[in-house]
Amino acid sequence: MPRTKLSTHALAITIALGSLVGDEAGAQSLATNTITRYQLDNGLDVVLEERHETPRVAVQVEYRVGTRDQVDGYSGLAHLTEHLMFSWARGHRRGGLAFIESLGASDFNGITTADSTRYYEVVSASALERTLAFESDRMGFLLDHVDERALDSARRVVLRESSERRGASGASDFGPQILGSLHGRGHPYRFLHEDPEQVATLTLANAQWFHQRWYTPSNATLVLVGDFDASRARALIQRYFGGLARVARPARTPAPPIVTLSGPVQFTSSTNATSDSISSVFVTPPLFAADDAELDLISDALTEASTARLPRRFAPMPALAASADSEQRSREFVSMFYLGARGRAGSLDTLATITEGVLDELRRTELSQAELDALCARRLLWMRASHQTLEGRAYWLGLYARNASSIDAMLARDFDRYTAVTPRSLRRAARRWLAPNKRMIIVRRGARPANDSEIILEDDR
């Protein structure tokens, strides 16, 4: 990057990083010199960060297992096991969910992704020991207490959530046919969908096998962020987790090579909805790889920023009733760039013309330095805000721990990769990864009223 542009870019980023809490405090909140990382004899990875601004603690346990680790024919098993983890708590007859609520947790959840499954609770400092005991119990002793009743309850929740996701956003519901065509039939990411019929046939033995294989100390990272004393926390962690058996970390499928589509592939279907939708999906590089940051910023430029390009193009056409969504869905093996648009029934051709035109602008012309500075500052402000919450900080530290031996290095790298983006590198990434002949097109055509008029590209008022 030329020196003059670096100076302008660096100034914009400095303002972004310091604007939330002031420059000095901002720098301290991102520093990692208060972090301790070590490993128990049984392989449990532990990350501690003391933060005493509020008398609360985030407790997170992340397991290196996700939907990519499911077995063919058993889709939904990772999600089902996640919900089973809430079915029991020692000495609490109403189960783990009720126990967490009894702790007075201000925030808690279980989240299954393609690459990992994490559980977190944000509790008062006084509840730290009970929370650690609970996480130890469901890591080491859950299988002694789950039964068919717990399985049926977890299954109902999984099926309901899957149905809600499909109903909320049909354009982003990628089934096995789409995932298989996008990644290849043998790729682990072909399991990212949930087949309701397969979920309905999952047994307690299936869930027990999955938990026993993947939910082990050597396959997990425990993260504490908040108001605690590190020496006392270490003693509690040793007490509750140190006695769990050491089991060798299970082998995962190695990362296959990245293979982009050799030509456009289209899936078309009809629905009873009164809207049309068109989505473009591209195979893109993995999380933290070269061009991953550029693609994040391209997504922001398309739909997320206050000056986003697609909303500006749709604005003069209110009859279109259009909305757009884009995302670089970064994953460890290979990522997926998604761009979707939805409008009233009969608007499909207009949606396709506008979205492709805006995307092509990014392939053909470089952003101005000012637009890039604004996008980068917005992205880093979001990251900064996330790092300042206890749960958010625990998430980032767990992510960095999962991907590198040095959390400090990953933290610096994560922020630096955005400041290193240039207008030229952004256009290069758009041309390389978002080429028209390297995408999958998903079209869902809605039911169009008989008296509906054609949608035109420009407002003729």
C-alpha positions in Angstrom: 0.0 0.0 0.0 1.4 3.5 -0.8 2.6 5.5 2.1 0.1 8.3 1.7 -2.8 5.9 1.7 -1.5 4.0 4.6 -1.4 7.2 6.6 -5.1 8.0 5.8 -6.2 4.5 6.3 -4.3 4.1 9.6 -5.9 7.4 10.9 -9.4 6.2 10.2 -8.7 2.9 11.9 -7.1 4.6 14.9 -10.2 6.7 15.3 -12.5 3.6 15.1 -10.6 1.7 17.7 -10.4 4.5 20.2 -13.9 6.0 19.8 -15.9 3.7 22.0 -14.0 4.1 25.3 -11.1 6.5 24.6 -7.7 5.7 23.1 -5.9 4.6 26.3 -8.7 2.5 27.7 -9.4 1.1 24.2 -5.9 -0.2 23.8 -6.0 -1.8 27.3 -9.2 -3.6 26.6 -7.8 -5.4 23.6 -4.4 -6.2 25.2 -3.8 -9.8 26.2 -1.3 -9.4 28.9 -3.9 -10.4 31.5 -4.5 -13.7 29.8 -3.3 -17.0 31.2 -3.4 -20.2 29.1 -2.5 -23.6 30.2 -3.5 -27.3 29.9 -4.6 -29.8 32.4 -3.1 -33.3 32.5 -6.2 -34.7 30.8 -5.7 -32.3 27.9 -8.3 -29.7 28.7 -7.2 -26.3 27.2 -7.8 -23.5 29.7 -7.9 -19.7 29.0 -8.3 -17.2 31.8 -8.7 -13.4 31.6 -9.4 -11.3 34.6 -11.6 -8.2 34.1 -12.9 -6.5 37.1 -15.1 -3.8 35.7 -18.3 -5.7 36.7 -18.9 -8.5 39.3 -19.7 -11.1 36.6 -18.0 -13.9 34.8 -18.4 -15.5 31.4 -17.9 -19.3 31.5 -17.5 -20.9 28.1 -16.7 -24.5 27.1 -16.1 -25.0 23.5 -15.8 -28.5 21.9 -14.0 -29.1 18.6 -17.0 -30.8 17.0 -19.7 -29.5 14.7 -22.0 -30.5 12.0 -19.1 -31.4 9.8 -18.3 -34.3 12.1 -21.7 -36.0 11.7 -22.0 -39.3 9.9 -23.8 -39.7 6.7 -27.5 -40.6 7.4 -27.4 -39.0 10.9 -27.8 -35.3 10.2 -28.9 -33.3 13.2 -26.9 -35.5 15.6 -24.6 -32.6 16.6 -27.6 -30.3 17.3 -29.5 -33.0 19.1 -26.5 -33.7 21.4 -26.2 -29.9 22.1 -29.7 -29.9 23.4 -29.2 -33.0 25.5 -26.5 -31.2 27.3 -29.2 -29.1 28.9 -31.3 -32.0 30.1 -29.5 -32.8 33.4 -27.9 -31.0 36.4 -26.7 -32.7 39.5 -29.2 -32.3 42.4 -31.6 -30.3 40.3 -34.6 -32.4 39.2 -35.8 -29.9 36.6 -32.7 -30.3 34.5 -29.7 -28.2 33.3 -31.7 -25.4 31.8 -33.6 -24.7 35.0 -30.3 -25.0 36.9 -28.7 -22.3 34.8 -31.6 -20.0 35.3 -31.4 -20.6 39.1 -27.8 -19.2 38.9 -29.2 -15.9 37.8 -27.4 -16.1 34.5 -27.8 -12.8 32.5 -27.0 -14.6 29.3 -26.5 -18.3 28.3 -26.8 -20.5 25.3 -25.5 -23.5 23.4 -24.5 -23.0 19.8 -23.6 -25.6 17.1 -21.7 -24.5 14.0 -20.0 -26.4 11.2 -16.7 -26.5 13.1 -17.5 -26.3 16.8 -20.1 -26.4 19.6 -19.9 -24.0 22.5 -21.8 -23.4 25.7 -21.6 -20.3 27.8 -23.1 -18.7 30.8 -22.6 -15.2 32.2 -23.1 -15.4 35.9 -22.3 -13.4 39.1 -18.8 -13.9 40.4 -20.3 -15.7 43.4 -21.8 -18.4 41.1 -18.5 -19.3 39.4 -17.9 -22.5 41.4 -21.4 -23.8 40.8 -21.1 -23.0 37.1 -17.8 -24.8 36.8 -19.2 -27.8 38.6 -22.2 -27.9 36.3 -19.9 -27.8 33.1 -17.7 -30.5 34.6 -20.7 -32.7 35.3 -22.2 -32.5 31.8 -18.8 -33.0 30.2 -17.9 -36.1 32.3 -21.2 -37.6 33.6 -24.1 -36.7 31.4 -24.3 -40.1 29.8 -25.2 -41.7 33.2 -28.4 -39.6 33.4 -29.9 -39.1 30.0 -32.9 -41.2 29.0 -35.5 -41.6 26.3 -37.6 -38.9 27.8 -34.7 -36.4 27.6 -34.0 -37.5 24.0 -37.6 -37.0 22.9 -37.6 -33.5 24.4 -34.3 -32.6 22.7 -35.6 -34.0 19.4 -38.7 -31.9 19.5 -36.7 -28.7 20.1 -34.3 -29.5 17.2 -37.2 -30.2 14.8 -39.0 -27.0 15.8 -35.9 -24.9 15.4 -35.1 -26.5 12.0 -38.7 -25.8 10.9 -38.4 -22.2 12.1 -35.2 -21.6 10.2 -36.6 -23.0 7.0 -39.7 -20.8 7.3 -37.8 -17.7 8.2 -35.4 -17.7 5.3 -36.0 -20.2 2.6 -33.4 -18.6 0.4 -30.6 -19.6 2.8 -31.9 -23.1 3.6 -29.2 -25.1 1.9 -30.1 -28.8 1.6 -28.0 -31.8 0.8 -28.4 -31.4 -3.0 -27.1 -27.8 -2.9 -24.4 -28.5 -0.4 -23.2 -31.5 -2.3 -23.0 -29.6 -5.6 -21.3 -26.7 -3.9 -18.6 -28.6 -2.0 -18.6 -32.1 -3.5 -20.3 -35.3 -2.4 -17.5 -36.4 -0.1 -16.9 -33.0 1.6 -17.6 -32.8 5.4 -19.6 -29.6 4.9 -22.3 -31.5 3.0 -23.7 -32.3 6.5 -24.5 -28.7 7.4 -28.3 -29.2 6.8 -30.7 -31.1 9.1 -33.0 -33.7 7.5 -36.2 -33.9 9.7 -36.7 -37.5 8.7 -33.2 -38.4 9.9 -33.6 -36.4 13.1 -36.7 -38.4 13.8 -34.9 -41.7 13.7 -31.9 -40.7 15.9 -31.6 -42.9 18.9 -30.2 -42.5 22.4 -27.4 -44.8 21.5 -26.5 -42.4 18.6 -26.3 -39.4 21.0 -24.4 -41.4 23.6 -21.8 -42.4 21.0 -21.4 -38.8 19.7 -21.0 -37.4 23.2 -18.5 -40.1 24.3 -16.4 -39.6 21.2 -16.3 -35.8 21.1 -17.2 -34.3 24.5 -13.9 -35.1 26.2 -11.4 -32.8 28.1 -8.7 -33.1 25.4 -11.2 -31.9 22.7 -12.4 -28.9 24.7 -11.3 -25.4 25.6 -12.6 -23.8 28.9 -12.6 -20.0 28.8 -13.2 -17.7 31.8 -13.5 -13.9 31.4 -14.5 -11.6 34.1 -14.3 -10.8 37.8 -12.4 -13.7 39.4 -9.0 -14.4 41.0 -6.9 -16.4 38.7 -5.2 -18.5 41.4 -8.6 -19.4 42.9 -10.0 -20.2 39.5 -7.2 -22.5 38.7 -7.8 -24.4 41.9 -11.5 -24.7 41.1 -10.8 -25.9 37.6 -8.4 -28.5 38.9 -11.0 -29.6 41.4 -13.8 -30.0 39.0 -12.1 -30.9 35.7 -8.8 -32.4 36.8 -10.2 -35.8 37.7 -12.0 -36.4 34.4 -10.3 -39.1 32.4 -7.8 -38.3 29.7 -9.0 -39.6 26.3 -7.0 -39.0 23.1 -8.5 -36.2 21.0 -10.5 -37.8 18.2 -9.2 -37.5 14.7 -11.2 -35.2 12.4 -11.5 -35.4 8.7 -8.6 -33.4 7.2 -9.2 -30.3 5.2 -9.9 -31.2 1.6 -8.5 -28.9 -1.2 -10.6 -25.9 -2.1 -12.5 -26.5 -5.3 -14.5 -23.7 -6.8 -17.4 -24.3 -9.2 -16.3 -24.7 -12.9 -19.5 -23.1 -14.2 -22.7 -21.7 -12.9 -25.2 -24.1 -11.4 -28.9 -23.2 -10.9 -31.6 -24.6 -8.7 -35.1 -23.3 -9.3 -38.3 -24.0 -7.4 -41.7 -22.5 -6.9 -43.4 -21.5 -3.7 -46.8 -20.2 -2.6 -45.2 -17.1 -1.1 -46.0 -13.7 -2.6 -42.3 -12.9 -3.1 -39.5 -13.9 -5.4 -36.0 -14.5 -4.3 -32.7 -15.1 -6.0 -29.4 -16.0 -4.2 -25.9 -16.4 -5.5 -23.5 -18.6 -3.5 -19.7 -18.7 -4.1 -17.0 -21.0 -2.7 -14.5 -18.8 -0.9 -11.3 -19.1 1.2 -11.3 -20.3 4.8 -11.5 -18.3 8.0 -8.3 -16.1 8.4 -7.0 -17.1 5.0 -5.9 -14.5 2.4 -9.0 -12.6 1.0 -11.3 -13.7 3.8 -11.1 -10.1 5.2 -11.7 -8.6 1.8 -14.8 -10.7 1.3 -16.1 -9.5 4.7 -15.8 -5.9 3.6 -17.3 -6.7 0.2 -20.4 -8.1 2.0 -20.5 -4.9 4.1 -20.3 -2.7 1.0 -23.2 -4.6 -0.6 -25.8 -4.7 2.2 -24.5 -3.9 5.7 -23.0 -0.4 5.8 -25.1 2.8 6.0 -24.1 3.6 2.4 -24.5 0.0 1.2 -24.9 -0.3 -2.5 -27.9 -2.6 -2.9 -30.2 -0.7 -0.6 -29.4 2.5 -2.5 -30.3 0.8 -5.8 -33.5 -0.5 -4.4 -34.6 2.7 -2.7 -36.0 4.5 -5.8 -38.2 1.5 -6.5 -40.6 1.1 -3.6 -43.0 -1.0 -5.6 -40.3 -3.6 -5.8 -40.5 -4.1 -2.0 -37.0 -5.4 -2.1 -34.5 -6.4 0.6 -31.0 -7.9 0.3 -28.7 -9.9 2.5 -25.0 -10.9 2.1 -22.4 -12.6 4.2 -19.0 -14.1 4.0 -19.8 -17.3 6.0 -16.2 -18.0 7.2 -15.4 -21.6 8.2 -12.2 -23.5 8.9 -12.1 -25.7 5.8 -13.7 -23.5 3.2 -16.1 -20.6 3.3 -19.3 -19.6 1.5 -20.1 -16.1 0.2 -23.9 -15.6 0.1 -25.8 -12.8 -1.7 -29.5 -12.9 -1.7 -32.3 -10.5 -2.7 -36.1 -10.8 -2.2 -38.9 -8.8 -3.8 -42.5 -9.0 -4.6 -43.7 -11.8 -6.9 -42.9 -11.0 -10.5 -39.7 -9.1 -9.7 -37.2 -11.9 -10.3 -35.6 -10.5 -13.5 -35.3 -7.1 -11.9 -33.7 -8.5 -8.7 -31.2 -10.5 -10.8 -30.3 -7.5 -13.0 -29.7 -5.2 -10.1 -27.8 -7.6 -7.8 -25.5 -8.7 -10.7 -24.9 -5.1 -11.7 -23.9 -4.0 -8.3 -21.7 -7.1 -7.8 -20.1 -6.4 -11.2 -19.2 -2.9 -10.1 -17.0 -4.3 -7.4 -15.3 -6.6 -9.9 -14.6 -3.8 -12.4 -13.8 -0.7 -10.4 -11.9 -0.1 -7.2 -13.6 1.4 -4.1 -12.4 4.9 -3.2 -10.0 5.0 -0.2 -12.7 7.0 1.7 -15.3 4.2 1.2 -12.9 1.5 2.2 -11.8 3.5 5.3 -15.5 3.8 6.3 -16.1 0.0 5.8 -13.0 -1.0 7.7 -13.7 1.4 10.6 -17.3 0.0 10.8 -16.1 -3.6 10.8 -13.5 -2.9 13.5 -15.9 -1.0 15.6 -18.2 -4.0 15.6 -15.3 -6.3 16.5 -14.2 -3.9 19.2 -17.7 -3.8 20.8 -17.9 -7.6 20.7 -14.6 -7.8 22.5 -15.8 -5.5 25.3 -18.7 -7.8 26.4 -17.8 -10.8 28.6 -19.6 -13.3 26.4 -18.1 -11.7 23.2 -14.6 -11.7 24.6 -14.9 -15.4 25.7 -16.1 -16.2 22.1 -13.1 -14.5 20.5 -10.6 -16.0 22.9 -12.0 -19.5 22.3 -11.9 -18.9 18.5 -8.3 -17.8 18.6 -7.3 -20.7 20.9 -8.9 -23.1 18.5 -7.0 -21.8 15.6 -3.5 -21.0 16.9 -1.1 -21.7 19.8 -0.7 -18.0 20.4 -3.8 -16.0 21.3 -1.8 -12.8 21.2 -0.7 -13.4 17.6 -4.2 -14.3 16.5 -5.7 -11.2 18.1 -3.2 -8.9 16.4 -3.6 -10.8 13.1 -7.4 -10.6 13.3 -7.4 -6.8 13.4 -4.4 -6.2 11.2 -5.9 -8.2 8.3 -8.6 -5.6 7.9 -6.3 -2.6 8.0 -4.2 -4.3 5.4 -7.0 -4.3 2.8 -6.5 -2.0 -0.1 -8.9 -0.9 -2.9 -6.8 -3.1 -5.3 -6.9 -6.2 -3.0 -10.6 -5.9 -2.5 -11.3 -5.7 -6.3 -8.9 -8.6 -6.9 -10.8 -10.7 -4.3 -14.1 -9.9 -5.9 -12.8 -10.9 -9.4 -11.1 -14.1 -8.1 -13.8 -15.5 -5.9 -17.1 -13.9 -7.0 -16.8 -14.5 -10.7 -20.2 -15.0 -12.5 -19.1 -18.5 -13.8 -18.1 -19.7 -10.3 -21.5 -19.5 -8.5 -24.5 -21.4 -7.6 -27.8 -19.6 -8.3 -30.9 -20.5 -6.2 -34.2 -19.2 -7.5 -37.5 -19.4 -5.7 -40.4 -18.0 -7.7 -43.4 -16.9 -5.8 -47.1 -17.0 -6.7 -47.8 -13.9 -8.8 -51.3 -12.3 -8.7 -53.1 -12.3 -12.1 -53.4 -8.5 -12.1 -49.8 -7.9 -11.1 -47.9 -5.5 -13.4 -44.4 -5.9 -14.5 -41.6 -4.5 -12.3 -39.4 -2.0 -14.2 -35.8 -1.3 -13.5 -36.1 2.5 -13.0 -38.7 4.5 -11.1 -40.8 6.3 -13.9 -42.5 8.8 -11.6 
